Amino acid sequence: MKKPATSSNPYTPINSGDATLMWKYFTNHTCQPTDDPSSPCTLGYYGVYVLDAQTEHHVKAGLDFARNHNLRLVVRNTGHDFIGRSTGWGSLIIRTHSFQSIEWIGAYSGPGSYRGRAVRLGAGAQGRSVLTQANTRNPPQALLTGECPTVGIVGGLIQGGGHGPWTTLKGMVADSVLSLEVITADGRFRTANEQENPDLFWALKGGGPLTYAIVLSATVKTWDDLPSAGAQLFINSTLTTDEDLFWEGVRIFHRYANHLVDHGLYVYFEVFPMTLRVIPIVAINQTKEQLDRITAPILADLNTGGVPHWHTSKEFARFYDLYIDMFEDEGAEAFSLTGGWMFSHSDVAENNNEIVESFKLAISPRNDLTNQGGIVGHLWHAGYNMPVPNSATHPRFRNSTDFSISILNVPVNSSLAQRADLQNLLTHTVDDAMRRAGPNGCAYVNEGDPYQPDWQGNFWGDIYPRLRDIKKKWDPKGLFWTIATPGSEEWEVIEDGTKLCRRSRG
């Protein structure tokens, strides 16, 4: 059977501009490239100033300037951001992408019991470049990165928790952190690890992006790379135009989500109108034969159900080879809203049909919005090899099976009232259905709806009060602010998403 055609809009010209962002919804399309000299151009929601920091002291100077002049402060590395935290109206933006250092450590000797290999990464280092260099080591090394090759490792990924292809075997990205070099709100350079400033260290590992300090570098664990196998599965309109048959295929695939992660696999999948793309299914330290045995029941059920599909699998000498071959750059320039939910093992086992129905609702959430949304899913079990980690991620992630992002497209020329309507629809219809289908799940701060009810509990559960106390200790005046992070309740954005003001205490 012929492989179905695919297309993507890769986020390759990343960081070409000091204030670029991945999703343009949050800059309001107010200044677009054009050859028309009369075309209007305003800053919109971009920052007013951008400091392209080249040294740590540049970062300190920017932080001190923002604090001393009561300016809104934004820190951005790659702009790989679905929620608008990498920009802000009237802000000073400190850009840390120039911090590209990569220092390999043969045997870590810092605080804690770990004595294996490690790497110290500057704040700007991205997944593909780090893994490419890791592949040249002797022996070749591996480490936790994001799924997308262009994601920065040290910034929001670690601070929000982070997930990627090794998560089922090695935990969240934050779980691999050994030490951090930071600048706190008072302008002081500090080290945070198990021995020095341990409360700050814990909070920075999953407790929210740009909430407690600016991270300049991180030392993280590495390990020998391993042979791997990968697979792809497609069901789409080139194979069937029967919508009921298509959704039966989605149900069959997702029914095996627990089966896949319980065999140590990681899976990335997308569900869009009449399209299921499962690319890739990752089996680290397993052969093609082993992977084929694991996926065989899925294919058998698809065949029994008469669901047309396309499948292939192959073997790689190392995970790095699979990563370069099978993982794609993230799509850019989207004008969309983002939500999502993590479904636990028990949710998938008991409510698979309800979960798939929530996917259907995400694609067509209202009669006038048919085929306007989609799902980007990730199957991983963060507690598979690390059930009791020392990081500030939601404890429910340790029972995870499927973290799925909901996407709702927004017309580029939509009014503020239309955008508010669509945000309300995402929050109270699309994501509400996901939450009801996953009562034992949680939300992920880096890829979730910041306007959801009880975001504090959904992002962090019962550890939230501790995080808020740490925020008050290290940033008592609220210099660091990003939406839906600990302590952000004390502030509000007013006047159509522009001014950031402290809430009245009265």
C-alpha positions, 0 to 999 in steps of 0.5 A, a space after each residue: 500500500 502506498 504511503 499517504 502524503 504528508 506535509 509540515 511547516 517546519 519551525 526551521 528559521 528559529 531565532 532569526 529575530 530577537 523577538 520571534 515567536 512560534 505561534 503568531 496568535 500572541 503577537 496579533 499579526 500587527 506587523 507582518 512582512 510585506 512589500 507594501 510601504 503603506 502597510 500598517 505596522 505596530 508593536 501589538 503584543 511584542 515587547 518594547 525592548 529586547 536585550 540580546 544577552 551575550 553574557 551572564 552580566 547582560 542578563 543581570 543588567 536587564 533584570 536589574 533595569 526591569 526591577 528598578 524601573 518597574 518594567 514587565 519582564 519577559 525571558 525567551 530562548 527559542 520562542 517555542 511557546 504555545 501560550 504566549 509566555 515568550 512575549 508581553 505588551 510593554 515588556 523588556 524581553 531578555 533573550 538567552 538564546 546566545 548561551 549555547 555552551 555544551 560541556 561534557 562531564 565524564 563523572 559528575 562529582 557534585 552534591 547527591 549520590 549520582 556519579 555518572 556522566 553528565 553535560 552542562 548546557 547553556 540556556 540557549 542549547 536546543 535538542 537537536 544540536 545537543 544530541 548531535 554533539 552527544 552522538 560524537 562522544 565515545 561512547 555516544 551519549 543520550 539525554 532527555 530532550 523535548 520531542 521536537 528537535 528545536 526545543 530549548 532544553 534549559 528554559 521552560 522545558 525543564 522549568 515546566 517539567 518537560 517530556 520527550 522520547 526517553 520519558 517512559 524510561 528516564 522520567 520527566 526532563 526535570 528529573 534528570 537535572 543535577 544542578 542549575 546556575 541562576 540569577 534570582 530576582 534580587 540580581 544575585 548569581 546563585 547555584 541551585 542543587 540538592 545542597 545549595 538552595 534546595 528549595 529553589 532547586 526543587 521548584 525550578 524542576 517543574 514548578 513553572 517557567 520564569 517563576 523563581 529565577 532566570 536559569 543560565 545553565 543546567 547540568 543534566 544526566 547523560 547515559 550511553 545511547 542504545 539501539 532502538 526501533 521505530 514504527 509509523 501508523 497512518 489512517 487517513 482519507 487517502 485510505 478511507 473516506 468512511 468517517 465511522 470506520 476512521 474513528 473506529 481505527 482511532 478507538 482501536 489504536 488508543 485502546 492499546 495506549 496502556 499496552 504500549 507504554 507498559 512495554 516501555 514505548 514512547 508514542 507521538 500521534 496526531 488526530 486531525 480531520 480524517 487523519 491519524 498520524 502515529 509517527 513515531 512509535 519509539 522502542 528504545 533498547 528493543 529490536 524491530 522484531 520486539 517492536 513488531 510483536 508489541 504492535 501486532 495486536 493493534 494491527 490485528 484488531 484494525 484488520 479484524 475491524 476492516 480499518 484500512 491503514 498503513 504501517 511500517 517499522 525499522 531498526 536503528 543502531 542508536 536512538 540518535 539515528 531514529 531521532 534524526 530520521 523519524 522526528 519532525 520539527 514543530 509546525 510554526 506560524 499557527 494562529 491557534 489556542 491550546 489546551 489539553 489533558 493527561 489521561 492516566 492508566 486507569 482513565 484509558 482502561 476505563 474510559 477509552 470511548 469517552 476519551 476518543 469522543 473528546 478528541 472528536 469534539 476537539 476537531 469539531 467543537 460546534 456546528 459552525 466550527 466543523 473540522 477547526 481543531 485537532 489533537 496532538 498526543 504523546 503516550 508515555 509513562 513518567 513513572 515507569 522507571 521513576 515512580 518517586 522523583 524529587 521534582 515539582 511536577 504534578 504527582 499524577 504524571 507518575 501514573 500517566 499514559 496519554 498527554 494530549 494537546 487540544 488545538 482550536 484554530 482561530 481566524 487571523 482577522 477575528 475580533 477580540 469578541 470572537 477570540 474570547 468566544 473561542 477561548 471560552 469554547 476551548 476551556 469550557 467545552 473541549 477541555 471540559 470533555 477531556 477533563 471529564 473523560 480523565 478524572 484521574 489526570 492532570 494538566 501540563 503547564 507548558 502545554 495547557 489552557 491557562 484559563 482553565 478552572 483551578 489551574 493551580 490544582 490541575 497543573 500541580 495538585 497538592 504541591 501548589 501551596 509549597 510552590 507558592 511559598 517558595 515563590 514568595 521567598 525568592 521573588 517577594 515583589 513579583 518581578 517574574 510573571 507568566 500566566 498561570 504559574 505560582 503567584 501569578 494570581 496576584 496580577 492581572 492583564 487588563 485592557 484587552 491583554 495589554 497592561 499587567 497590573 497588581 490586583 487590588 488587595 482591598 
